[in-house]
Amino acid sequence: METVRIRCLAHLSAWMFGAWGAVVLAKGIYDVFLGGGPEANLYAPAPWAFVSREEWLRYGAFELVYGAACLALAWTLRLYARFLPETLQRRRQEPDFNLFR
């Protein structure tokens, strides 16, 4: 018999989505509201020559929505983990494929 920790998998996934969502959301807030700009402005002969402000705001809005979606998924996983059992006991199965036969 082997023990599989089920709830821990949901918590781990929620932590990963939450951390990534927080980083992306913070970057989106910086790009849209706090004056962040593309790196192309550093190397262009004139600012906003390669990337227009409209394109940059569209990209920043995507970052905001994507970060918020990751955070919402993390929150949903944390709520769903309440209904999962802590551990699961099952019989160990031998793999069908053995690399060293």
N, C-alpha and C positions, 0 to 999 in steps of 0.2 A: 504494500500500500504506500501511496505517496500523498503528501499534503500539498495542496495548491492554495496559495493565498490570493483570493479573488478580490476582496475589497481593496487591497493594497495596489493592485493594478489600476483600478479606477482612480485612486488617489494620486498615483504617480502620473497618470495621463493628465489629470486635472492640474497638477503642479506644473507640468511641462507646458501645457497650453496657456496657463495663467501667466507664467514667466514670459513666454514669447509674446503673448498678447499685450502685456504691460510694456514691454520694450517697444513694440511696433506702435502702440497707441501713443506713447510718449514721443516717439520720433514724429508721428503724424501731427501731434499738437505743436511741436516745435516748428515743423515745416509750414503749417497752415497759419498758426496764430502768432508765433514769436519771430517770424522773419527768416526762417531757414531758406536756403537757396541751393540750387544744384551746384555741384563742383565744376560744372562746365563754365560757370561764371568766372571762376578763377583764371581760366586759361583762354577765355574768349577775348577778342579785341574790344568788344563792348559787352557789358552785362546784358543778359537775356537775349543774346544773339543766337545761340544754339537751341535753347529751350525757352519757350515763351512762358509768361506768367500763368496763362490759362492752363497750359499743359502741366506746369508744376503744381498748381492748385488741385488739378484733377488727380495727380499722383498722390498729393498729400491727403486728399479726401479718401482715396482708396486705402491709404495706410490707416486712417482713422476707422474706417468701416471694418477693415480686416482685423485690426487690433481689438476692436470692440467685439467682433464675432468670436475671436479666440478666447477672450475673457468670458463671454457668455457660454461658450462651450465648456470652459473650465468650471464655471458655476454649475452648469447642468450636470456635469460628471460628478461633482461633489454631492449634489442632491441625489443623484441616482445611486451613488455608493451606499447610501443609507439602507437601500433595499437589498443589497447584496449580502450574502453570508461572508463572515470573516475568512473562513477556510473551507476547503472542499476536500474530502477524502475520496480517492479513486484508486483503482488497481493500476499498477504500473504496466504499460504496454511496451513490448519490444518493437523497435522500428522495423518497417518493412525493408528498408534499404540499409545495407551495411557496407561501408566504404572499403573495409579491409577483409573481405571474404576471399 
